Amino acid sequence: MPGAIHAEGLVKTFGKIRALDGVTLTVPEGTVLGLLGPNGAGKTTAVRVLTTLLRPDAGTATVAGHDVVRAPDLVRRSIGLSGQFAAVDDRLTGRENLRMIGELYGMRAGAARRRAEELLAQFELTGAADRVSTTYSGGMRRRLDLACALVVRPSVMFLDEPSVGLDPTSRLLLWEAIDRLVDAGTTLLLTTQYLEEADRLAQDIAVVDQGRIIAQGTPRELKTRTSRQQIEIVVERAEQIEGAAALLGRFSTRAPDVDRARSLVSAPVDGGVHLLTEVIGALAGAGIEISDISLRQPTLDEVFLALTDPPRGGRSKHAMVSAGASNEKE
């Protein structure tokens, strides 16, 4: 079996809109795949197909070893799903929500009760367990929704925009809960628009745009292949900023960016730390005084923009960057 989740050539259309255009991806057991893309890229459609909520028009997919078209019931018994909006019953308490889910899955009342208590403790909801869930904050509702998806201990989890709308503290608590889940061996497919979230949680990232996987690899691989390191220089004296920019331009294939308000000059470079040493020597030789200099790795935000921002011509770049499989049609 190629992975806990495997899709090959998935296509899904809605009228004239081709929401998925030949998506191929694999998520090995016990790992996290972050599915990134702008609004309308096809992320949620992919999740709905893989969780049997939508039937693909073409292609194949297996989840936990079961075909999503031929054996949807077996897929559903093997997965947990937390959608973009918390799907909890506002009329029930947190404890009642969890017990109800357990009993709906056929658990005996005692087993459902014990599992509810375990999850309330795991997601730091014990103190609010007997409050009606409509009184929960957004972060609490999100954690309760995730707990509901874990009542039956699924081997594969799908999280669709899990931290949308959460404050930083609630987001951190959710990330910690996801870490514990993966440490216990669960396979996870995560869709998100938070680049920090993907960098923090995912071992592998697939970038989706216009229904296609346009790049895939580890966060480090994508940063290396789509963006270059940046040297950033802060000059001590504002009148030397132009000289610093001219000097840094000799080490870069692109004209440096100049931020006069911060006395900052930056440019993309190749060469790493060795080049940084050369730049420092050249600045000293030119008599340019600096208060700071750094070599910065590209961020996932820069990778994302490089891959999905449309150029002036209007269409998305669809630059093919792949550390694994890619399936863009020429």
Sequence and secondary structure as in RCSB ss.txt:
>XXXX:A:sequence
MPGAIHAEGLVKTFGKIRALDGVTLTVPEGTVLGLLGPNGAGKTTAVRVLTTLLRPDAGTATVAGHDVVRAPDLV
RRSIGLSGQFAAVDDRLTGRENLRMIGELYGMRAGAARRRAEELLAQFELTGAADRVSTTYSGGMRRRLDLACAL
VVRPSVMFLDEPSVGLDPTSRLLLWEAIDRLVDAGTTLLLTTQYLEEADRLAQDIAVVDQGRIIAQGTPRELKTR
TSRQQIEIVVERAEQIEGAAALLGRFSTRAPDVDRARSLVSAPVDGGVHLLTEVIGALAGAGIEISDISLRQPTL
DEVFLALTDPPRGGRSKHAMVSAGASNEKE
>XXXX:A:secstr
   SEEEEEEEEEETTEEEEEEEEEEE TT EEEEE  TTSSHHHHHHHHTTSS  SEEEEEETTEETTT HHHH
HHHEEEE SS    TTSBHHHHHHHHHHHTT  HHHHHHHHHHHHHHTT GGGTTSBGGGS HHHHHHHHHHHHT
TT  SEEEEESTTTT  HHHHHHHHHHHHHHHHTT EEEEEES HHHHHHH SEEEEEETTEEEEEE HHHHHHH
H  EEEEEEESSGGGHHHHHHHHHTT SS  EEEGGGTEEEEEESSHHHHHHHHHHHHHHTT  EEEEEEE   H
HHHHHHHHS  TTSS     EESS      
